[in-house]
Amino acid sequence: MSDDDSEAHPDLSAFATESDGSESERREESVRPASESAENAVDVRAMDATERVELGVELLAHLESESLPLSDAVDRIETVTTNPTLTRDILDAAELRGVIDREDGRIRTRRGGTYVEFESQVVERDGEFDCRRCGASISTGHFVRFEAGELGPFGSSCVRKVLGRD
């Protein structure tokens, strides 16, 4: 399949039936609810492409770093999707909406004061989870609440990394 063909295909990762154990699959299949409170979490895999783009743009809007390498931005976007087309769509939408500027392999956030408030926007849930960023097994998942949806679970250090606090 050529690169041009890949852009015409939707993200069908939610319908995948075979697993090769890759890093991207571990990220896409990160939630293993073990308690009633964990089962109430919204799974990013259940979102359609439009909802994932909205969540990715909102994540970029809430970064606490004023400027970061594009590779670091993609690392954060991969918590929403590992699909390269959707990643490009998220970056393009964020740029068109004035959330970020892209230049020389870096992104610069253009909105100040939209940081995540840990006390009200990060929710902890006990259960058996795999961190959406690093794939580690965790017993306490940290979920970030955005208007577009909830992102997680993350371990305590990964949630800080995803939001640009570390």
PyRosetta script that sets phi, psi and omega in degrees:
from pyrosetta import init, pose_from_sequence

init()
pose = pose_from_sequence("MSDDDSEAHPDLSAFATESDGSESERREESVRPASESAENAVDVRAMDATERVELGVELLAHLESESLPLSDAVDRIETVTTNPTLTRDILDAAELRGVIDREDGRIRTRRGGTYVEFESQVVERDGEFDCRRCGASISTGHFVRFEAGELGPFGSSCVRKVLGRD")
pose.set_psi(1, 133.2)
pose.set_omega(1, 179.2)
pose.set_phi(2, -79.7)
pose.set_psi(2, 166.1)
pose.set_omega(2, 179.0)
pose.set_phi(3, -59.6)
pose.set_psi(3, -37.1)
pose.set_omega(3, -179.9)
pose.set_phi(4, -64.6)
pose.set_psi(4, -35.8)
pose.set_omega(4, 179.3)
pose.set_phi(5, -65.8)
pose.set_psi(5, -33.5)
pose.set_omega(5, -176.8)
pose.set_phi(6, -65.2)
pose.set_psi(6, -28.5)
pose.set_omega(6, -179.8)
pose.set_phi(7, -72.8)
pose.set_psi(7, -21.8)
pose.set_omega(7, -177.3)
pose.set_phi(8, -85.3)
pose.set_psi(8, -10.3)
pose.set_omega(8, -177.0)
pose.set_phi(9, -97.4)
pose.set_psi(9, 134.5)
pose.set_omega(9, 179.1)
pose.set_phi(10, -73.5)
pose.set_psi(10, 164.2)
pose.set_omega(10, 176.5)
pose.set_phi(11, -75.0)
pose.set_psi(11, 106.9)
pose.set_omega(11, -179.0)
pose.set_phi(12, -105.6)
pose.set_psi(12, 18.6)
pose.set_omega(12, -176.0)
pose.set_phi(13, -59.4)
pose.set_psi(13, -28.6)
pose.set_omega(13, -179.7)
pose.set_phi(14, -69.0)
pose.set_psi(14, -16.4)
pose.set_omega(14, -177.9)
pose.set_phi(15, -104.2)
pose.set_psi(15, 4.4)
pose.set_omega(15, -178.1)
pose.set_phi(16, -62.4)
pose.set_psi(16, 139.9)
pose.set_omega(16, -179.2)
pose.set_phi(17, -114.2)
pose.set_psi(17, -21.9)
pose.set_omega(17, 179.5)
pose.set_phi(18, -105.1)
pose.set_psi(18, 150.3)
pose.set_omega(18, -179.1)
pose.set_phi(19, -127.2)
pose.set_psi(19, 133.7)
pose.set_omega(19, 174.2)
pose.set_phi(20, -107.6)
pose.set_psi(20, 3.4)
pose.set_omega(20, 177.0)
pose.set_phi(21, 74.5)
pose.set_psi(21, 16.7)
pose.set_omega(21, -177.1)
pose.set_phi(22, -68.6)
pose.set_psi(22, 162.3)
pose.set_omega(22, 178.4)
pose.set_phi(23, -56.5)
pose.set_psi(23, -43.4)
pose.set_omega(23, -177.7)
pose.set_phi(24, -65.6)
pose.set_psi(24, -37.1)
pose.set_omega(24, 178.1)
pose.set_phi(25, -68.3)
pose.set_psi(25, -37.2)
pose.set_omega(25, 178.0)
pose.set_phi(26, -62.6)
pose.set_psi(26, -37.8)
pose.set_omega(26, 178.8)
pose.set_phi(27, -68.9)
pose.set_psi(27, -40.8)
pose.set_omega(27, -178.5)
pose.set_phi(28, -69.6)
pose.set_psi(28, -26.9)
pose.set_omega(28, -178.0)
pose.set_phi(29, -115.0)
pose.set_psi(29, 57.9)
pose.set_omega(29, -169.1)
pose.set_phi(30, -92.4)
pose.set_psi(30, -15.5)
pose.set_omega(30, -173.6)
pose.set_phi(31, -101.1)
pose.set_psi(31, 125.4)
pose.set_omega(31, 173.0)
pose.set_phi(32, -125.1)
pose.set_psi(32, 83.6)
pose.set_omega(32, -175.7)
pose.set_phi(33, -59.4)
pose.set_psi(33, 135.6)
pose.set_omega(33, 179.9)
pose.set_phi(34, -124.0)
pose.set_psi(34, -12.3)
pose.set_omega(34, 179.9)
pose.set_phi(35, -132.4)
pose.set_psi(35, 165.3)
pose.set_omega(35, -178.3)
pose.set_phi(36, -59.5)
pose.set_psi(36, -40.8)
pose.set_omega(36, -179.2)
pose.set_phi(37, -66.8)
pose.set_psi(37, -33.4)
pose.set_omega(37, 179.1)
pose.set_phi(38, -71.1)
pose.set_psi(38, -31.3)
pose.set_omega(38, -179.8)
pose.set_phi(39, -67.4)
pose.set_psi(39, -21.0)
pose.set_omega(39, 179.4)
pose.set_phi(40, -78.6)
pose.set_psi(40, -8.6)
pose.set_omega(40, -178.9)
pose.set_phi(41, -69.5)
pose.set_psi(41, 140.6)
pose.set_omega(41, 176.4)
pose.set_phi(42, -82.2)
pose.set_psi(42, 126.0)
pose.set_omega(42, -178.4)
pose.set_phi(43, -89.8)
pose.set_psi(43, 128.4)
pose.set_omega(43, -179.5)
pose.set_phi(44, -57.5)
pose.set_psi(44, -32.5)
pose.set_omega(44, -179.4)
pose.set_phi(45, -61.2)
pose.set_psi(45, -24.1)
pose.set_omega(45, -179.7)
pose.set_phi(46, -81.0)
pose.set_psi(46, -10.0)
pose.set_omega(46, -179.2)
pose.set_phi(47, -79.6)
pose.set_psi(47, 147.5)
pose.set_omega(47, 173.0)
pose.set_phi(48, -82.6)
pose.set_psi(48, 175.8)
pose.set_omega(48, -175.0)
pose.set_phi(49, -59.5)
pose.set_psi(49, -41.2)
pose.set_omega(49, -179.4)
pose.set_phi(50, -62.7)
pose.set_psi(50, -42.4)
pose.set_omega(50, 179.1)
pose.set_phi(51, -66.5)
pose.set_psi(51, -37.3)
pose.set_omega(51, 178.2)
pose.set_phi(52, -67.0)
pose.set_psi(52, -38.7)
pose.set_omega(52, 177.4)
pose.set_phi(53, -62.1)
pose.set_psi(53, -45.6)
pose.set_omega(53, 179.2)
pose.set_phi(54, -59.7)
pose.set_psi(54, -44.3)
pose.set_omega(54, 179.5)
pose.set_phi(55, -65.0)
pose.set_psi(55, -40.7)
pose.set_omega(55, 178.5)
pose.set_phi(56, -65.0)
pose.set_psi(56, -41.4)
pose.set_omega(56, 177.4)
pose.set_phi(57, -63.9)
pose.set_psi(57, -42.3)
pose.set_omega(57, 179.4)
pose.set_phi(58, -65.1)
pose.set_psi(58, -37.7)
pose.set_omega(58, 175.9)
pose.set_phi(59, -60.2)
pose.set_psi(59, -46.9)
pose.set_omega(59, 178.9)
pose.set_phi(60, -63.5)
pose.set_psi(60, -35.3)
pose.set_omega(60, 179.4)
pose.set_phi(61, -66.7)
pose.set_psi(61, -23.4)
pose.set_omega(61, -177.1)
pose.set_phi(62, -102.1)
pose.set_psi(62, 9.4)
pose.set_omega(62, 178.2)
pose.set_phi(63, -64.0)
pose.set_psi(63, 141.1)
pose.set_omega(63, -178.9)
pose.set_phi(64, -91.8)
pose.set_psi(64, -7.3)
pose.set_omega(64, 175.6)
pose.set_phi(65, -89.3)
pose.set_psi(65, 133.4)
pose.set_omega(65, 178.8)
pose.set_phi(66, -71.1)
pose.set_psi(66, -33.6)
pose.set_omega(66, -179.2)
pose.set_phi(67, -146.0)
pose.set_psi(67, 141.6)
pose.set_omega(67, 176.5)
pose.set_phi(68, -154.6)
pose.set_psi(68, 157.2)
pose.set_omega(68, 178.3)
pose.set_phi(69, -60.9)
pose.set_psi(69, 147.5)
pose.set_omega(69, 179.3)
pose.set_phi(70, -56.0)
pose.set_psi(70, -37.1)
pose.set_omega(70, 179.5)
pose.set_phi(71, -61.5)
pose.set_psi(71, -36.5)
pose.set_omega(71, 176.9)
pose.set_phi(72, -69.0)
pose.set_psi(72, -37.4)
pose.set_omega(72, 176.9)
pose.set_phi(73, -64.6)
pose.set_psi(73, -41.7)
pose.set_omega(73, 178.6)
pose.set_phi(74, -64.7)
pose.set_psi(74, -38.3)
pose.set_omega(74, 176.6)
pose.set_phi(75, -56.6)
pose.set_psi(75, -41.5)
pose.set_omega(75, 179.0)
pose.set_phi(76, -71.3)
pose.set_psi(76, -41.4)
pose.set_omega(76, 179.3)
pose.set_phi(77, -63.2)
pose.set_psi(77, -31.0)
pose.set_omega(77, 179.8)
pose.set_phi(78, -64.9)
pose.set_psi(78, -10.8)
pose.set_omega(78, 172.5)
pose.set_phi(79, -77.0)
pose.set_psi(79, -16.1)
pose.set_omega(79, 177.1)
pose.set_phi(80, -97.8)
pose.set_psi(80, -44.7)
pose.set_omega(80, 179.9)
pose.set_phi(81, -156.1)
pose.set_psi(81, 148.3)
pose.set_omega(81, 173.2)
pose.set_phi(82, -106.0)
pose.set_psi(82, 4.8)
pose.set_omega(82, 178.6)
pose.set_phi(83, -75.7)
pose.set_psi(83, 120.6)
pose.set_omega(83, -177.2)
pose.set_phi(84, -60.3)
pose.set_psi(84, -35.4)
pose.set_omega(84, 179.3)
pose.set_phi(85, -65.9)
pose.set_psi(85, -44.3)
pose.set_omega(85, 178.2)
pose.set_phi(86, -66.9)
pose.set_psi(86, -34.9)
pose.set_omega(86, 176.5)
pose.set_phi(87, -60.3)
pose.set_psi(87, -46.7)
pose.set_omega(87, 176.7)
pose.set_phi(88, -61.7)
pose.set_psi(88, -41.8)
pose.set_omega(88, 179.7)
pose.set_phi(89, -61.2)
pose.set_psi(89, -39.8)
pose.set_omega(89, 178.6)
pose.set_phi(90, -64.5)
pose.set_psi(90, -47.4)
pose.set_omega(90, 179.4)
pose.set_phi(91, -63.0)
pose.set_psi(91, -43.3)
pose.set_omega(91, 179.6)
pose.set_phi(92, -63.6)
pose.set_psi(92, -45.5)
pose.set_omega(92, -180.0)
pose.set_phi(93, -63.2)
pose.set_psi(93, -41.6)
pose.set_omega(93, 179.3)
pose.set_phi(94, -63.3)
pose.set_psi(94, -38.7)
pose.set_omega(94, 179.1)
pose.set_phi(95, -69.9)
pose.set_psi(95, -44.1)
pose.set_omega(95, 179.8)
pose.set_phi(96, -62.5)
pose.set_psi(96, -32.9)
pose.set_omega(96, -179.0)
pose.set_phi(97, -86.0)
pose.set_psi(97, -1.0)
pose.set_omega(97, 178.7)
pose.set_phi(98, 80.6)
pose.set_psi(98, 18.0)
pose.set_omega(98, 179.3)
pose.set_phi(99, -78.8)
pose.set_psi(99, -39.9)
pose.set_omega(99, -178.5)
pose.set_phi(100, -135.4)
pose.set_psi(100, 161.8)
pose.set_omega(100, 166.6)
pose.set_phi(101, -119.0)
pose.set_psi(101, 141.8)
pose.set_omega(101, 176.2)
pose.set_phi(102, -114.2)
pose.set_psi(102, 131.7)
pose.set_omega(102, 178.9)
pose.set_phi(103, -160.2)
pose.set_psi(103, 130.8)
pose.set_omega(103, 175.4)
pose.set_phi(104, 51.1)
pose.set_psi(104, 45.7)
pose.set_omega(104, 176.5)
pose.set_phi(105, 73.3)
pose.set_psi(105, 17.4)
pose.set_omega(105, 178.5)
pose.set_phi(106, -130.5)
pose.set_psi(106, 155.9)
pose.set_omega(106, 169.8)
pose.set_phi(107, -117.1)
pose.set_psi(107, 148.5)
pose.set_omega(107, 177.4)
pose.set_phi(108, -127.2)
pose.set_psi(108, 126.8)
pose.set_omega(108, 178.6)
pose.set_phi(109, -74.8)
pose.set_psi(109, 143.0)
pose.set_omega(109, -176.3)
pose.set_phi(110, -111.4)
pose.set_psi(110, -1.3)
pose.set_omega(110, -180.0)
pose.set_phi(111, -113.8)
pose.set_psi(111, 124.7)
pose.set_omega(111, 177.6)
pose.set_phi(112, -97.8)
pose.set_psi(112, 153.3)
pose.set_omega(112, 172.8)
pose.set_phi(113, 76.9)
pose.set_psi(113, 16.7)
pose.set_omega(113, 179.1)
pose.set_phi(114, -108.8)
pose.set_psi(114, 29.0)
pose.set_omega(114, -178.3)
pose.set_phi(115, -66.6)
pose.set_psi(115, 155.5)
pose.set_omega(115, 176.1)
pose.set_phi(116, -71.9)
pose.set_psi(116, 131.6)
pose.set_omega(116, 174.5)
pose.set_phi(117, -91.0)
pose.set_psi(117, 108.8)
pose.set_omega(117, -174.5)
pose.set_phi(118, -57.4)
pose.set_psi(118, -37.6)
pose.set_omega(118, -175.7)
pose.set_phi(119, -65.7)
pose.set_psi(119, -34.0)
pose.set_omega(119, -175.6)
pose.set_phi(120, -111.1)
pose.set_psi(120, -23.6)
pose.set_omega(120, -174.6)
pose.set_phi(121, -105.7)
pose.set_psi(121, -11.5)
pose.set_omega(121, 177.6)
pose.set_phi(122, -110.1)
pose.set_psi(122, 120.3)
pose.set_omega(122, -176.9)
pose.set_phi(123, -111.0)
pose.set_psi(123, 135.0)
pose.set_omega(123, 176.3)
pose.set_phi(124, -99.9)
pose.set_psi(124, 137.3)
pose.set_omega(124, 176.0)
pose.set_phi(125, -133.3)
pose.set_psi(125, 137.1)
pose.set_omega(125, 175.8)
pose.set_phi(126, -86.7)
pose.set_psi(126, 144.1)
pose.set_omega(126, -179.8)
pose.set_phi(127, 161.5)
pose.set_psi(127, -169.0)
pose.set_omega(127, 175.7)
pose.set_phi(128, -106.5)
pose.set_psi(128, 113.6)
pose.set_omega(128, -177.1)
pose.set_phi(129, -131.4)
pose.set_psi(129, 164.2)
pose.set_omega(129, 167.1)
pose.set_phi(130, -114.6)
pose.set_psi(130, 130.5)
pose.set_omega(130, 179.9)
pose.set_phi(131, -59.3)
pose.set_psi(131, 130.9)
pose.set_omega(131, -177.7)
pose.set_phi(132, -68.5)
pose.set_psi(132, -20.9)
pose.set_omega(132, -179.7)
pose.set_phi(133, -92.3)
pose.set_psi(133, -50.6)
pose.set_omega(133, -172.6)
pose.set_phi(134, -108.7)
pose.set_psi(134, -12.8)
pose.set_omega(134, 178.5)
pose.set_phi(135, 85.2)
pose.set_psi(135, -1.0)
pose.set_omega(135, -179.6)
pose.set_phi(136, -67.3)
pose.set_psi(136, 147.1)
pose.set_omega(136, 174.4)
pose.set_phi(137, -74.1)
pose.set_psi(137, 132.0)
pose.set_omega(137, -179.4)
pose.set_phi(138, -134.9)
pose.set_psi(138, 150.6)
pose.set_omega(138, 178.8)
pose.set_phi(139, -100.3)
pose.set_psi(139, -16.4)
pose.set_omega(139, 173.7)
pose.set_phi(140, -123.7)
pose.set_psi(140, 116.9)
pose.set_omega(140, 179.5)
pose.set_phi(141, -96.9)
pose.set_psi(141, 136.5)
pose.set_omega(141, 175.7)
pose.set_phi(142, -103.4)
pose.set_psi(142, 121.9)
pose.set_omega(142, -178.0)
pose.set_phi(143, -114.8)
pose.set_psi(143, 133.5)
pose.set_omega(143, -179.0)
pose.set_phi(144, -100.3)
pose.set_psi(144, 124.7)
pose.set_omega(144, 179.6)
pose.set_phi(145, -93.4)
pose.set_psi(145, 121.1)
pose.set_omega(145, 173.4)
pose.set_phi(146, -118.2)
pose.set_psi(146, 165.8)
pose.set_omega(146, 175.7)
pose.set_phi(147, -60.7)
pose.set_psi(147, -35.9)
pose.set_omega(147, -177.2)
pose.set_phi(148, -78.0)
pose.set_psi(148, -12.0)
pose.set_omega(148, -179.3)
pose.set_phi(149, 150.9)
pose.set_psi(149, -172.7)
pose.set_omega(149, -177.7)
pose.set_phi(150, -111.8)
pose.set_psi(150, 137.4)
pose.set_omega(150, -177.3)
pose.set_phi(151, -119.1)
pose.set_psi(151, 130.3)
pose.set_omega(151, 179.5)
pose.set_phi(152, 155.3)
pose.set_psi(152, -173.5)
pose.set_omega(152, 3.8)
pose.set_phi(153, -82.2)
pose.set_psi(153, 154.3)
pose.set_omega(153, 175.3)
pose.set_phi(154, -131.5)
pose.set_psi(154, 153.4)
pose.set_omega(154, 169.1)
pose.set_phi(155, -74.5)
pose.set_psi(155, 169.4)
pose.set_omega(155, -175.2)
pose.set_phi(156, -62.1)
pose.set_psi(156, -36.4)
pose.set_omega(156, 179.1)
pose.set_phi(157, -80.7)
pose.set_psi(157, -34.5)
pose.set_omega(157, -178.8)
pose.set_phi(158, -70.0)
pose.set_psi(158, -34.4)
pose.set_omega(158, 178.4)
pose.set_phi(159, -63.6)
pose.set_psi(159, -37.7)
pose.set_omega(159, 177.7)
pose.set_phi(160, -67.7)
pose.set_psi(160, -39.2)
pose.set_omega(160, 179.0)
pose.set_phi(161, -66.0)
pose.set_psi(161, -45.1)
pose.set_omega(161, -178.6)
pose.set_phi(162, -61.6)
pose.set_psi(162, -36.9)
pose.set_omega(162, -178.0)
pose.set_phi(163, -87.2)
pose.set_psi(163, -4.7)
pose.set_omega(163, 176.3)
pose.set_phi(164, 85.8)
pose.set_psi(164, 18.8)
pose.set_omega(164, 179.0)
pose.set_phi(165, -85.8)
pose.set_psi(165, -20.2)
pose.set_omega(165, 177.8)
pose.set_phi(166, -123.9)
pose.dump_pdb("model.pdb")
